[in-house]
Amino acid sequence: MVPDAAARPVIAADAAQAKLFDELLQAEIVELEELARAAEARRSSRRETGAAVAAELRQRIAEAHRLRAALRARFPVNRGS
């Protein structure tokens, strides 16, 4: 039987890599949110295109948040550092 990921011991190198990945995901979320806001602002001139682009970006943002939550569940370290 495979142990639950949260129950396995955290290796320092894995935790460091997880911290870096968390930071990359946060940067991606910020960038995607900016793109989504821009797409929503443009959608008045091209309604279908802007709305579709914004919806796709919102899905990508939700997926990035889901990945961060899973990462933080597996590597619960102090995020203040």
Residue frames as qw, qx, qy, qz and C-alpha x, y, z in Angstrom:
[[0.000, 0.889, 0.458, 0.000, 0.00, 0.00, 0.00],
 [0.401, 0.432, -0.018, 0.807, 1.33, 3.44, -0.94],
 [0.267, -0.504, -0.502, 0.650, 1.42, 5.89, 1.97],
 [0.137, 0.927, 0.350, -0.002, -0.55, 9.13, 1.73],
 [0.516, 0.566, -0.057, 0.641, 1.63, 11.92, 0.28],
 [0.245, -0.810, 0.131, -0.517, 1.03, 14.14, 3.31],
 [0.854, -0.506, 0.107, -0.053, 2.17, 11.34, 5.65],
 [0.856, 0.238, -0.089, 0.450, 5.55, 10.86, 3.96],
 [0.488, -0.628, -0.029, 0.606, 8.55, 12.68, 5.46],
 [0.366, 0.930, 0.021, -0.017, 9.57, 15.91, 3.76],
 [0.778, -0.022, 0.114, 0.618, 13.05, 15.91, 2.26],
 [0.191, -0.694, -0.019, 0.694, 14.82, 19.29, 2.35],
 [0.149, -0.155, 0.593, 0.776, 15.56, 19.31, -1.39],
 [0.001, -0.511, -0.802, -0.308, 11.92, 18.48, -2.15],
 [0.156, -0.799, -0.445, 0.373, 10.76, 21.27, 0.15],
 [0.192, -0.526, 0.229, 0.796, 13.11, 23.75, -1.52],
 [0.073, 0.104, 0.738, 0.662, 11.87, 22.71, -4.95],
 [0.074, -0.661, -0.746, -0.031, 8.27, 22.96, -3.76],
 [0.166, -0.735, -0.206, 0.625, 8.92, 26.49, -2.47],
 [0.116, -0.304, 0.477, 0.816, 10.33, 27.51, -5.84],
 [0.008, -0.332, -0.831, -0.446, 7.40, 25.92, -7.68],
 [0.112, -0.734, -0.602, 0.295, 4.98, 27.70, -5.33],
 [0.121, -0.629, 0.059, 0.766, 6.62, 31.03, -6.18],
 [0.058, -0.069, 0.689, 0.719, 6.44, 30.26, -9.91],
 [0.046, -0.539, -0.826, -0.160, 2.76, 29.35, -9.62],
 [0.108, -0.756, -0.381, 0.521, 2.06, 32.60, -7.75],
 [0.084, -0.446, 0.340, 0.824, 3.80, 34.61, -10.47],
 [0.007, 0.177, 0.824, 0.538, 1.78, 32.76, -13.11],
 [0.062, -0.672, -0.721, 0.158, -1.45, 33.48, -11.25],
 [0.084, -0.689, -0.094, 0.714, -0.63, 37.20, -11.13],
 [0.042, -0.255, 0.587, 0.767, 0.18, 37.24, -14.84],
 [0.026, -0.352, -0.879, -0.320, -2.95, 35.29, -15.79],
 [0.053, -0.721, -0.572, 0.387, -5.14, 37.58, -13.66],
 [0.033, -0.574, 0.163, 0.802, -3.70, 40.62, -15.46],
 [0.018, 0.040, -0.770, -0.636, -4.35, 38.98, -18.84],
 [0.038, -0.522, -0.852, -0.018, -7.90, 38.06, -17.79],
 [0.021, -0.721, -0.322, 0.613, -8.62, 41.64, -16.70],
 [0.010, 0.421, -0.431, -0.798, -7.30, 42.93, -20.02],
 [0.027, -0.173, -0.887, -0.428, -9.39, 40.40, -21.97],
 [0.031, -0.649, -0.725, 0.228, -12.49, 41.36, -20.01],
 [0.014, -0.661, -0.052, 0.749, -11.83, 45.05, -20.69],
 [0.050, 0.276, -0.628, -0.725, -11.49, 44.34, -24.43],
 [0.185, 0.281, 0.939, 0.078, -14.56, 42.17, -24.64],
 [0.298, 0.661, 0.359, -0.587, -16.88, 45.13, -25.24],
 [0.301, 0.610, -0.409, -0.608, -15.44, 45.50, -28.74],
 [0.513, 0.219, -0.782, -0.279, -15.20, 41.75, -29.51],
 [0.688, -0.368, 0.249, -0.574, -17.70, 40.19, -27.17],
 [0.989, -0.007, -0.090, -0.115, -17.35, 36.50, -28.01],
 [0.700, 0.417, -0.409, 0.411, -13.57, 36.50, -28.33],
 [0.031, -0.564, 0.468, -0.679, -12.91, 38.49, -25.17],
 [0.759, -0.349, 0.224, -0.502, -15.35, 36.45, -23.12],
 [0.978, 0.101, -0.182, 0.015, -13.92, 33.14, -24.35],
 [0.520, 0.479, -0.465, 0.533, -10.34, 34.24, -23.68],
 [0.288, -0.531, 0.419, -0.677, -11.25, 35.51, -20.22],
 [0.905, -0.222, 0.075, -0.354, -13.06, 32.25, -19.39],
 [0.891, 0.238, -0.311, 0.228, -10.07, 30.17, -20.49],
 [0.256, 0.532, -0.479, 0.650, -7.73, 32.33, -18.42],
 [0.572, -0.465, 0.296, -0.608, -10.00, 31.98, -15.38],
 [0.987, -0.057, -0.105, -0.104, -9.85, 28.18, -15.78],
 [0.693, 0.375, -0.401, 0.468, -6.05, 28.33, -15.88],
 [0.124, -0.568, 0.409, -0.703, -6.05, 30.54, -12.77],
 [0.825, -0.338, 0.133, -0.433, -8.27, 28.06, -10.93],
 [0.953, 0.126, -0.235, 0.143, -5.96, 25.19, -11.93],
 [0.406, 0.502, -0.448, 0.618, -2.90, 27.10, -10.70],
 [0.441, -0.513, 0.344, -0.651, -4.65, 27.75, -7.36],
 [0.962, -0.151, -0.030, -0.224, -5.53, 24.03, -7.13],
 [0.800, 0.311, -0.361, 0.365, -1.89, 23.08, -7.77],
 [0.075, 0.557, -0.449, 0.695, -0.67, 25.54, -5.12],
 [0.702, -0.423, 0.206, -0.534, -3.16, 24.16, -2.58],
 [0.990, 0.005, -0.143, 0.009, -2.00, 20.59, -3.25],
 [0.583, 0.460, -0.400, 0.537, 1.64, 21.66, -3.04],
 [0.176, -0.551, 0.401, -0.710, 1.08, 23.46, 0.25],
 [0.878, -0.308, 0.055, -0.363, -0.81, 20.47, 1.65],
 [0.942, 0.127, -0.217, 0.224, 2.16, 18.24, 0.86],
 [0.573, 0.164, -0.275, 0.754, 4.83, 20.74, 1.98],
 [0.308, -0.883, -0.308, -0.173, 3.31, 22.72, 4.87],
 [0.599, -0.055, -0.214, 0.770, 6.20, 25.06, 5.61],
 [0.129, -0.723, -0.261, 0.626, 6.32, 28.58, 6.96],
 [0.489, 0.652, 0.411, 0.408, 5.35, 30.78, 3.99],
 [0.146, -0.977, -0.051, 0.144, 6.61, 33.94, 5.64],
 [0.506, -0.566, 0.434, 0.485, 10.23, 33.24, 4.72]]
